[in-house]
Amino acid sequence: MKPTRFIDSVNCAIEGVLYAARTQKHMRNHFIFAITVLVASLFLRVTAVEFSLLALSISFVLFAELMNTAVEVAVDLVTTEFHPAAKIAKDVAAGSVLLSVVGAVVTGYVILSGYLFPRYKELLSMVGTPAEMAAIVSLLVVIIIVVMLKAVSGKGTPLHGGILSGHAAIAFSVATLVTLSTQDPLTSLLTLLLAVMVSHSRLLMHIHTTREVFLGAVTGLTVTVIVTLAFKWLQ
């Protein structure tokens, strides 16, 4: 029955949000990112206008996800069998979420980059720019570690499978080297994004688990930073 009191309408709305958060993984992820961005904006002391734009973008993403959930439930109520029209309805609803996320990411980047990039650049300068020899040694050490770990574990081959992802390790090693060499936050962001895409491909191809990909990424990044710092201290 349609609620007649305002408080009942509010309770129904809250139940809808809770249902989406309880049943939809993406909704929970949106809430986590929203909390992270809002807390970060407070620590970074963004302006009132910037905070309003961030809050508006977050609200739009959450709204789109709620509508997507409503469409999915409504379609499943009509039919649980495959139907082209049902697929189109769900795909279009999912597309609205994707577009809202893209808009929110652009808004967040434009606003927060001005606060985060200077701090990130200071952090990069503390590590320093790797020498040419340090870059070569870093990649060689990462490859050797990957091969040795796979050999000791007895899992996979140097180029396929194993205890950690060699592709992720090398991708993040290269991304770290590019980051330290350029000392440019935007270049760093783009190269790290490419490294994430390379690592994600190992998951899509069912070659590695999330744990193995994460271990490879951490290995590549950590070894590269350690070798770079070691060369810096020895000079």
N, C-alpha and C positions, 0 to 999 in steps of 0.2 A: 504494500500500500504506500501511496505517496505521503511523505510526512507533512503534517499540517503546521507543526511548530518549528520555529527557526532553529532551536537547539537540536531538534531531531534531524533537521537537514544537515546541520554541522556534523552531528555524529555519523550520519551516513557518508558524508564526504571524507571524514577521518577514516572510517572503515574501508573506503575505497583506496585511500592512500596506503593504509596498512596492508591491504590485500596485495596491492602491486609490489610493495616492498618485500612481502613475505614470499611471493611466488615468482617474482621476476628478478633474475640475477642482475640484469642491466640496471634496473631501478636501484638496487642496493649499491651498485658501483657508482651510479650518478650521485647518490647521497654522500658517498665517501669522498668523491671528488669535490662536491659542493662544500662539504665541511672543511676540506683541506684548503680550498681556494679562499673561503671566507675567513678562516683563521689566519692564513698567510697575509691576507689583505689588511687585517688588523695589526699584525706585527710590522708590516711594511708601511703602515700609516698612509694608505692611499687617501685621496681626496673624497669628499662626500659624493661628488658626481661620479667619480670612477667606481666607488663602492656600489652606487645605485645601478650603474651599467652592468657590473658583475652580477649583482643580485638579480637583475632583470633577465640576463642571459641564462643564469642557472634556473630561474623559475620557468623560463620558456622550454628548456630541455626537460625538466621534470613534467611539465604540462604535456609535452609531446609524448613522453613515455607513458603517461597515464592514458592518453587517448589511444596510443598503440595497444595497450593492454585491453582497453575497453573494446576496441575493434576485434582483437583476437578472441575475446570471450564471446562477443556477439556472433562472430562467424562460426565458432565452435558450437554455439547454441543452435544454429540453423542446420549445420552439417559437420560431421566429423570425417567425412569421406573427402577424397581429393576432388576439387572442382576448380577450373581455371579462374572463375570469378572470385572464389574464396582466396586463391593464391594472390590475385591482383590486389584485393582489398588489404590483405596482410602485408604485402610488399610495399604498397603505397603508404600505409601507416608506418611501417618501419623506415621508409624513406624520409618521412617527416621528422623522425627522431634524428636520423643521420644529418639532415640539413640543419637542424637546430643545434646539434653538437658542433658542427663545423663553424656555425656562427658564434657559438660560445667560445670555442677555441681561439678564433680570430680576435674576439673581444678581449679574452684573457691575455693573449699574447701581446696585443697592442698596449694594454694597461700595465701588466705586471713586468714585461720585459724591461721597461724603463727603471724599475726598482731592483730587479733580480740580476740583470746582466752586469751592472757595475760590480756587484759583490762577487759574481761568478768569475769575472775577469781578474779580480784581485786574488781569488783562490788559484786560478790558473797560473798567475805570475809567481805565486809562491812555489809551485812545482818547477816552473821554468820551461824553456824551450829545449826539446831533446836534440842532442847532436846527431849528425848523420849516422855515426857509428852506433849510438844508443838506439836509434830506430831499428837498424838492422839486427842488432843483438836482441832487442825486445821480441821481434817477430820470430827469430830463430829459437829463443828460449821458450816462447809460447808453443811453438810447433813441437819442440822436443818434449816438453811437459805433457802435452796432449798424447803424443805417441807412447811415452813411457807409462802414463796412467792407463791407457787402453791395453798396453802389453801386460802390465801387472795384473789388471782386473780380468784379463782374458775375454773381454767383451768387445765385439765389434772389430773394425779394421781402422787403419789411420784415416780413411776417408768416409767411413760409413759406420754409424752406430757407436756404441761404446759407453764408458762410464760418464763421459761428458762430451758436449758438442764441440768438435774442433772448428767447425764453421763459425759458431758463435764466438769462440775464443779468439780466432783470427780477426773476425769482423770487429769485435770490440777493441782489440789491440790496435788495429788500423785507425778506428774512430778516435781512440785516445791519442794516438800519435798525431793525427790531423788536428785534433783539438789543441794539443800542447804546442804544435808547430805554428798554428795560425794565431792562437791566443784570442780568437774571435768567437764570442758566444753563439752567434747565429750559425756560423759554419759548424761549430761544435754540435749544435742542436740538429742540424740537417744530417751530419755524418752519423751521429748516434741513432737518428731515425732510420737510416739505411742499415745500420748494424742490427737494429731491432727487427727490421723486415727480413734480413738474412736469417736471423735466429728463428723468427716466427715460421719461416718456410720449412725448417726442420720439424716443427710441430705439425704443420699441415701435411707433410709427407710421411708422418708417423715414423720418422727415423729416430727421434729422441723424445724423451719425456720433458715436461716443464722443468723438473729438477735438473736434468742433465743439461738443458739449454742454459738455465740460470747459472749452473756451476761453470760452464764454459765461458759465459759472459764475464763473470766475476774473475775467473782466472786470467783472461785476456787483459782486462782492465787493470787488475792489481799488479800483474807481472810487469806490464808496460810502465806503470807509474814507479814501481820499485827500481827497475833498471834505469829509468830516466833520472831519478833522484841519486842513485848510486854513481852514475857518470858525473852528475853535477857536483857531488861531494868530493870525487876523486880529482877533479880538475883544479 
